[in-house]
């Protein structure tokens, strides 16, 4: 465990109540981050990516695995959005 010197006092991460940015994300932001990571591996822009295109030199098995993971993240975001809208309608 590393000791951080914050406010001129030696503290560990736990004592200073510091978290990594990924630990402070909500499920929707986490899903977007995963999608961007997958799109980057495929050499594409995640925000404009609608249909996966296999990069030259990538094995088909790897591409299928990444594309399936991307579509799974998209489905999870859709489910979260539907749940959010249904909660709004209930109010």
VEXDREN-2710 file (C-alpha; in Angstrom, 1 decimal):
% VEXDREN-2710
k/r/px/py/pz
1/UNK/0.0/0.0/0.0
2/UNK/1.4/3.4/-1.0
3/UNK/1.3/6.4/1.3
4/UNK/0.0/9.6/-0.2
5/UNK/1.0/13.0/1.2
6/UNK/-2.1/15.1/1.0
7/UNK/-2.6/18.3/3.0
8/UNK/0.9/17.8/4.5
9/UNK/-0.4/14.6/6.2
10/UNK/0.6/11.1/5.2
11/UNK/-2.6/9.2/4.3
12/UNK/-3.4/6.0/2.5
13/UNK/-6.1/6.0/-0.3
14/UNK/-8.6/4.5/2.1
15/UNK/-8.0/6.9/4.9
16/UNK/-8.1/9.9/2.5
17/UNK/-11.4/8.5/1.0
18/UNK/-10.0/8.6/-2.5
19/UNK/-11.5/6.5/-5.3
20/UNK/-10.6/5.8/-8.9
21/UNK/-12.8/7.6/-11.5
22/UNK/-14.2/4.2/-12.6
23/UNK/-15.4/3.5/-9.0
24/UNK/-17.5/6.7/-9.0
25/UNK/-19.4/5.9/-12.2
26/UNK/-23.0/5.0/-12.4
27/UNK/-24.0/1.9/-14.4
28/UNK/-24.9/3.9/-17.5
29/UNK/-21.5/5.7/-17.6
30/UNK/-19.7/2.4/-17.0
31/UNK/-21.5/0.9/-20.0
32/UNK/-20.6/3.8/-22.2
33/UNK/-16.9/3.5/-21.1
34/UNK/-16.9/-0.2/-22.0
35/UNK/-18.5/0.5/-25.4
36/UNK/-15.8/3.2/-26.1
37/UNK/-13.1/0.7/-25.1
38/UNK/-14.5/-2.0/-27.5
39/UNK/-14.9/0.5/-30.3
40/UNK/-11.3/1.7/-29.8
41/UNK/-10.1/-1.9/-30.1
42/UNK/-12.0/-2.1/-33.4
43/UNK/-10.5/1.2/-34.5
44/UNK/-13.8/2.9/-34.7
45/UNK/-15.5/5.9/-33.2
46/UNK/-17.9/4.7/-30.5
47/UNK/-20.4/7.6/-30.8
48/UNK/-20.8/7.1/-34.5
49/UNK/-20.5/3.3/-34.6
50/UNK/-23.7/1.7/-35.7
51/UNK/-22.6/-1.4/-37.5
52/UNK/-19.3/-3.2/-36.6
53/UNK/-16.7/-3.5/-39.4
54/UNK/-14.0/-6.0/-38.9
55/UNK/-10.5/-4.3/-39.1
56/UNK/-8.1/-5.8/-41.5
57/UNK/-5.9/-8.4/-39.9
58/UNK/-8.3/-9.1/-36.9
59/UNK/-9.3/-12.7/-36.5
60/UNK/-13.0/-13.4/-37.1
61/UNK/-13.4/-15.1/-33.7
62/UNK/-12.0/-12.0/-31.9
63/UNK/-14.2/-9.7/-34.0
64/UNK/-17.3/-11.7/-33.2
65/UNK/-16.5/-11.6/-29.5
66/UNK/-16.0/-7.9/-29.5
67/UNK/-19.1/-7.2/-31.6
68/UNK/-21.2/-9.4/-29.3
69/UNK/-19.8/-7.5/-26.2
70/UNK/-20.6/-4.2/-27.8
71/UNK/-24.2/-5.2/-28.6
72/UNK/-24.6/-6.5/-25.1
73/UNK/-23.6/-3.2/-23.7
74/UNK/-26.0/-1.4/-26.0
75/UNK/-28.8/-3.7/-24.9
76/UNK/-28.0/-3.1/-21.2
77/UNK/-28.1/0.7/-21.8
78/UNK/-31.5/0.3/-23.6
79/UNK/-32.9/-1.7/-20.6
80/UNK/-31.6/1.0/-18.2
81/UNK/-33.3/3.7/-20.3
82/UNK/-36.6/1.8/-20.3
83/UNK/-36.4/1.3/-16.6
84/UNK/-35.7/5.0/-16.1
85/UNK/-38.6/6.1/-18.3
86/UNK/-41.0/3.7/-16.5
87/UNK/-40.0/5.2/-13.2
88/UNK/-40.7/8.7/-14.5
89/UNK/-44.1/7.6/-15.8
90/UNK/-45.0/6.1/-12.4
91/UNK/-44.5/9.5/-10.7
END
